[in-house]
Amino acid sequence: MFVDQATIHVKGGAGGAGAMAFRREKGVPFGGPSGGDGGEGGDVVLAADPQLHTLLDYSYRQHYKAGRAGHGEGSNRHGADGEELVLPVPLGTVVKDAETGERLGELLEAGDRLVAARGGRGGRGNAAFATATRQAPRHWEPGEWGEERSLVLELKLIADVGLVGEPNAGKSTLLAAVSAARPKVAAYPFTTLEPNLGVVQLSDARRFVVADIPGLIEGAHEGKGLGTQFLRHIERTRTLAMLIPIDAGDLQGAYDLLRHELLSHDAALAGIPFCVLITKVDLVPVPRKVELEAPGAWGVFRISSVTHEGLPDALEALWARVAEEKDDRNGGDEERFPELEEWTP
């Protein structure tokens, strides 16, 4: 089950209290203070884990607390620090404060860590208050409570190409044809109920990740249909592929609808490069002239996911565009989701 949003409550461990004690040693008539400090409370840390692809675990359990610290003891013994609590999350997770909406950070690469709630500071024992003029202090400090807050975890898939189209535009069929992913395919609307990822493997070890986003319908930006709740997943893509089936009654109208819904959801999506894929060309026995105006598109391709007509050229063009965007944004190539099974067209 794919879960891309969760709310959790985290609490750092409490710090240990300092101790009040005095030395009692044979041969030492004036022992002096010997109360040790309390330990530091454990932190709650979010860590990016490339093996995870959903926030499902956090829908079962919402409350997490790090270990509390030990108290200080006599003979200047400090309390043990509380155990750190590490919560693994998928790559691409955005973390926000549930009350203020403040964006606390995001975890994009394996090994990224974010301290969600810091543990409390340990209190000082009376040995720490000793001075030349106050040699037998009886003061000590209690430990501080750890930070406590509610967090909203929001997963935005990290993919190179995002497939966008109306229901039955052929997105799932295309993903299944070019990768090892096996999304559900059927001839009725909203077959895809959750985003799917697939890795396209070309020659010379070239690869890119494709995300199939549930279909958009008219009024999606107003909450209709399923697509709008998943549009966040295309915000990180390097390029979009707008899928329009050739058997659509009005190709231009279908294209205009997709662009309108995307930009109505978030105007920032206008900055993502895109191409147009005219799908299902195998359904037309005689080549049909495509009359479509797509200003700003870097390419228009006719493809069939069934017969693979035009598919190799479209994949090569997508790879070239992805590689260009990687060079522009990151200064080079990067591996994504290496553990996913590959498929070679």
Order of alpha helices (4+ residues) and beta strands (2+ residues): beta-beta-alpha-beta-beta-beta-beta-beta-beta-beta-alpha-beta-beta-beta-alpha-beta-beta-alpha-beta
